[in-house]
Amino acid sequence: MSDRPSVLRLTSVALPVDVNAPTATYGTQLGLIDRPTHRNTTLDQAKFEVCAHMLADVSEAGYGVAFASEYKYGYAIEGNEMRWVDM
């Protein structure tokens, strides 16, 4: 074992997207879930960031944007901004 202390890093990326959708879809170990892209109520605020395993997708009719990965990340889609957090 090494005597060096481990270094923890947090990477966060925010991308503007031109998609107007009321919900976003996330892939989890149990399947796909939908979460709101707005925070109108306290229940919506509690569903803000999602730990997803496969993907995060926000789509409207004929157009959409998705993050896809084989790893687990934290995603947040609010309004026209997609955020991805890697720990």
C-alpha positions in Angstrom: 0.0 0.0 0.0 1.1 3.5 -0.7 1.5 6.2 2.0 0.3 8.9 -0.4 -3.1 10.4 0.4 -5.7 9.7 -2.2 -6.9 12.7 -4.2 -10.6 13.1 -4.8 -11.7 15.0 -7.8 -15.1 16.4 -8.9 -15.7 17.3 -12.5 -18.8 19.2 -13.5 -19.8 20.1 -17.1 -22.8 22.3 -18.0 -24.0 22.5 -21.6 -26.7 24.8 -23.0 -29.2 23.0 -25.2 -32.1 24.3 -27.3 -34.7 21.7 -26.3 -38.0 22.6 -24.7 -39.2 19.4 -22.9 -41.1 19.1 -19.6 -39.3 15.9 -18.6 -35.9 14.3 -19.1 -35.3 10.5 -19.2 -32.5 8.8 -17.2 -31.2 5.2 -17.4 -30.8 3.5 -14.0 -30.0 -0.1 -13.0 -33.7 -0.8 -12.9 -34.8 0.8 -16.1 -35.7 4.2 -17.4 -37.1 7.0 -15.3 -38.5 10.4 -16.1 -37.8 13.6 -14.1 -39.1 17.1 -14.6 -36.8 19.7 -16.2 -38.4 22.5 -14.0 -38.6 23.2 -10.3 -42.2 24.5 -9.9 -43.0 22.5 -6.7 -41.1 21.2 -3.8 -41.6 17.7 -5.1 -39.9 18.8 -8.4 -37.0 20.3 -6.4 -36.4 17.0 -4.7 -36.1 15.2 -8.0 -33.4 17.6 -9.3 -30.2 15.6 -9.6 -30.3 12.0 -10.7 -27.6 9.3 -10.4 -27.8 7.5 -13.8 -25.9 4.5 -15.1 -26.5 4.6 -18.9 -27.9 7.8 -20.2 -29.5 11.2 -19.7 -31.8 12.3 -22.5 -34.0 15.4 -23.1 -36.0 15.3 -26.2 -38.9 17.1 -28.0 -40.7 16.0 -31.2 -38.0 15.5 -33.9 -35.0 16.6 -31.8 -33.1 15.7 -28.7 -29.8 15.7 -26.8 -28.4 12.8 -24.8 -25.3 11.9 -22.7 -24.5 8.2 -23.0 -21.9 6.3 -21.0 -21.2 3.0 -19.5 -20.3 4.6 -16.1 -22.4 6.0 -13.3 -22.7 9.8 -13.2 -24.9 12.5 -11.6 -27.0 14.3 -14.1 -29.2 17.4 -13.8 -31.3 18.9 -16.6 -33.1 22.1 -15.7 -34.6 24.3 -18.4 -32.2 24.5 -21.3 -29.1 23.4 -19.4 -27.7 19.8 -19.1 -25.2 19.2 -16.2 -23.0 16.2 -15.8 -21.1 15.5 -12.6 -18.3 12.9 -12.3 -16.9 11.9 -8.9 
